[in-house]
Amino acid sequence: MDKKPEECKAGAPEWMTTYGDLVTLLMCFFVLLFAFSEIDAQKFDAVMKSFQGSAGVLESGKSLSEDELVFDASPEKDTTPERTTPEELEIVQEILREMTEKLEEELSGRDLIDVVEFDIVDTKLIIKLKDNVLFDPAKADIKPEALGILNILGETLQGEIFSLSDFRIEGHTDNVPINTIRFPSNWELSASRATSVLRYFRDELDFPEDHLAISGYADMKPLETNDTPEGRAANRRVEIIVENIDLGTTIPEGVTEESTTDEGE
């Protein structure tokens, strides 16, 4: 005769009793930790406002509290830059227009004006150079014939008020992907091209390092559509941006006399 199967023992398995005891002890442990802790509501509120006001993690504008923030997530500057007044804006733009005229005159005399574009936006001068002027396709080494253009730009930008300005060099590409050992993507290509221009300004034209910066944007900031060859060619570019002009320096004659005179005088 077949043996009858053994009947299951009543109650929970033996391991479950031990597991239940462990979970209960852990719960008691955390309850005790919570009981011993002290929650500072004001400090918690200040921390949250710090995130809202400076880190940008939560949706908010400036902190409503006038109390000092728990931490400062702003850029490493001791002072907050002041807004440009309409009078200062007029002065800076007049200076930028005069400098643009000088650059155009220098480039026109050497038949190079067609490869460079100038644009004044607020207090910035944006100098756009087509990538085929400076670089061969898929490369970031400046072509020898392009050094003359950079020399003209560098020598002119170093004069007068530009000696105490900041220069940001941006690299841009089209949306055609690249995948090489040196440039796994357009991000590396755009950043390397901007770096090449920065190195030339620093090493050959003696631009101060603390006034130079670079950015690589790949195809994230197109000027034209990437659906046509002409649009892609326009998007492949290097931009030299002159910004943060210091009005405390010597301002060219004829620029400020009328601009700084109060109305009615």
C-alpha positions in Angstrom: 0.0 0.0 0.0 1.1 3.5 -0.7 2.1 5.6 2.2 -0.2 8.4 3.1 1.4 11.8 2.5 2.5 13.6 5.7 0.1 16.2 6.9 1.3 19.8 7.0 2.0 21.1 10.4 -0.4 23.7 11.6 0.8 27.3 12.0 3.4 29.4 10.2 6.7 28.1 9.1 9.5 28.3 11.7 11.5 30.9 9.6 8.6 33.3 9.5 8.6 33.6 13.3 12.3 34.7 13.3 11.7 37.0 10.3 8.8 38.6 12.1 10.9 39.2 15.2 13.6 40.9 13.1 11.2 43.2 11.3 9.6 44.2 14.7 13.0 44.9 16.2 13.9 47.1 13.1 10.7 49.0 13.5 11.4 49.7 17.1 14.9 50.8 16.3 13.7 53.4 13.8 10.9 54.5 16.1 13.5 55.2 18.8 15.7 57.1 16.4 12.8 59.3 15.4 11.9 59.8 19.1 15.4 60.9 20.0 15.7 63.2 17.0 14.8 66.9 17.0 13.2 68.5 13.9 14.1 72.1 13.4 11.2 73.4 11.3 12.9 76.8 10.6 16.1 75.2 9.4 14.1 72.8 7.2 12.2 75.7 5.7 15.4 77.6 5.1 17.0 74.7 3.3 14.0 74.3 1.0 14.0 78.1 0.2 17.7 77.8 -0.5 17.0 75.2 -3.2 14.2 77.3 -4.6 16.1 80.6 -4.7 19.5 79.5 -5.9 19.8 75.9 -7.0 16.8 75.9 -9.2 15.7 72.5 -8.2 12.2 73.5 -7.3 9.9 75.8 -9.3 10.2 79.2 -7.8 11.7 82.6 -8.3 13.8 84.4 -5.7 13.4 83.3 -2.1 10.7 85.3 -0.3 12.6 85.1 2.9 15.1 87.8 3.6 17.1 85.5 5.8 20.6 84.4 4.7 20.5 81.3 2.6 21.8 78.1 4.1 24.2 77.7 1.1 25.1 79.8 -1.9 24.7 78.0 -5.3 25.5 81.1 -7.3 28.6 81.3 -9.5 31.9 82.0 -7.8 31.7 85.8 -7.8 31.8 88.0 -4.8 29.4 90.6 -6.2 26.2 90.5 -8.2 26.6 92.2 -11.6 24.6 95.4 -11.8 22.1 95.9 -14.6 23.2 98.0 -17.5 21.4 101.4 -17.5 20.1 102.8 -20.8 22.9 105.3 -20.9 25.5 102.7 -20.4 23.9 100.5 -23.1 24.0 103.3 -25.5 27.7 103.9 -24.8 28.7 100.3 -25.1 26.8 99.8 -28.4 28.4 102.9 -29.8 31.8 101.5 -28.9 30.9 98.2 -30.5 29.7 99.9 -33.7 33.0 101.8 -33.9 35.0 98.6 -33.3 32.9 96.7 -35.9 33.7 99.4 -38.5 37.4 99.1 -37.8 37.2 95.3 -38.2 35.3 95.6 -41.4 37.8 98.1 -42.8 40.7 95.9 -41.9 39.1 92.8 -43.4 37.9 94.6 -46.5 41.4 95.8 -47.3 42.4 92.1 -47.5 39.3 90.8 -49.3 38.3 88.8 -46.2 35.0 90.6 -45.3 32.9 87.9 -46.9 34.0 85.2 -44.5 33.1 87.1 -41.3 29.8 88.4 -40.0 29.2 90.9 -37.1 26.2 91.2 -34.9 25.6 93.5 -31.9 23.2 92.1 -29.3 22.6 94.3 -26.3 26.1 94.7 -24.8 27.8 91.9 -26.8 29.6 91.9 -30.1 29.2 88.5 -31.9 31.8 87.7 -34.6 30.8 84.7 -36.7 33.4 82.8 -38.7 32.3 80.1 -41.1 33.9 76.7 -40.2 35.3 76.1 -43.7 37.3 79.2 -43.3 39.1 78.0 -40.2 38.9 74.2 -40.4 38.9 71.3 -42.8 35.8 69.0 -42.6 35.8 66.9 -39.4 39.0 68.5 -38.1 39.8 71.0 -35.4 43.2 72.2 -36.5 43.2 75.8 -37.7 44.2 76.0 -41.4 47.3 78.0 -42.1 45.5 80.4 -44.4 43.0 81.2 -41.7 45.7 82.6 -39.3 45.7 85.9 -41.0 42.0 86.4 -40.2 42.6 85.6 -36.5 45.5 87.9 -36.4 43.4 90.8 -37.7 40.6 90.1 -35.3 43.0 89.6 -32.4 45.1 92.7 -32.9 42.0 94.9 -33.3 40.2 93.4 -30.3 43.2 93.9 -28.0 43.1 97.6 -28.4 41.3 100.4 -26.5 38.4 99.3 -24.2 38.6 95.6 -25.3 41.7 95.2 -23.2 39.4 94.8 -20.2 36.6 92.8 -21.9 35.9 89.1 -21.8 36.0 86.9 -24.9 33.9 83.8 -25.1 34.6 81.4 -28.1 31.8 79.1 -29.1 31.9 76.1 -31.5 28.9 75.0 -33.4 28.2 72.2 -35.9 25.4 71.0 -38.1 23.3 67.9 -37.2 25.3 65.4 -39.3 26.7 62.9 -36.8 30.4 62.3 -36.5 32.0 59.3 -34.9 35.8 59.1 -35.0 38.5 58.2 -32.4 39.2 61.8 -31.7 35.6 63.1 -32.0 33.0 60.5 -30.8 30.3 63.1 -31.4 29.7 66.7 -32.5 30.0 67.8 -28.9 33.7 67.0 -28.9 34.2 68.5 -32.3 32.6 71.8 -31.5 34.5 72.1 -28.2 37.8 71.2 -29.8 37.4 73.9 -32.5 36.6 76.5 -29.9 39.7 75.4 -27.9 41.9 75.7 -31.0 40.9 79.3 -31.4 41.3 80.0 -27.7 44.8 78.5 -27.7 45.9 80.6 -30.7 44.6 83.8 -29.0 46.4 82.9 -25.8 49.7 81.5 -27.1 50.2 83.6 -30.3 48.4 86.9 -29.6 49.0 87.1 -25.8 45.3 87.3 -24.8 45.1 87.0 -20.9 43.8 83.7 -19.8 41.4 85.1 -17.2 39.5 86.9 -20.0 39.0 83.8 -22.2 36.3 81.1 -22.1 35.0 78.5 -24.5 31.8 76.7 -25.1 30.9 73.8 -27.4 27.2 73.5 -28.5 27.3 70.8 -31.2 24.1 71.3 -33.2 22.0 72.7 -30.4 22.0 76.3 -31.6 21.4 76.3 -35.3 21.1 79.6 -37.2 19.3 78.0 -40.2 17.5 74.7 -40.9 19.7 71.6 -41.1 17.5 70.2 -43.9 19.5 71.9 -46.7 23.2 72.0 -47.5 23.1 75.8 -47.3 21.5 75.7 -43.9 24.0 73.2 -42.6 26.9 75.3 -43.9 25.6 78.3 -42.0 25.3 76.3 -38.8 28.9 75.2 -38.9 30.6 78.1 -37.4 32.8 79.6 -34.7 31.6 82.6 -32.8 33.9 85.0 -30.9 31.7 86.9 -28.4 33.0 90.1 -26.8 31.2 90.8 -23.6 31.4 92.3 -20.1 33.0 95.5 -21.4 34.4 97.5 -18.5 33.2 101.1 -18.8 35.8 102.1 -16.1 38.5 102.0 -18.8 39.4 104.8 -21.2 36.5 105.3 -23.6 37.3 106.5 -27.1 36.9 110.2 -27.8 33.6 111.3 -29.2 31.7 108.4 -27.8 30.6 109.5 -24.3 30.3 113.2 -24.5 26.7 113.3 -25.8 25.7 109.9 -24.4 26.6 110.8 -20.8 25.1 114.3 -20.8 21.8 114.4 -18.9 18.8 115.4 -20.8 17.9 119.1 -20.5 21.4 120.3 -19.9 
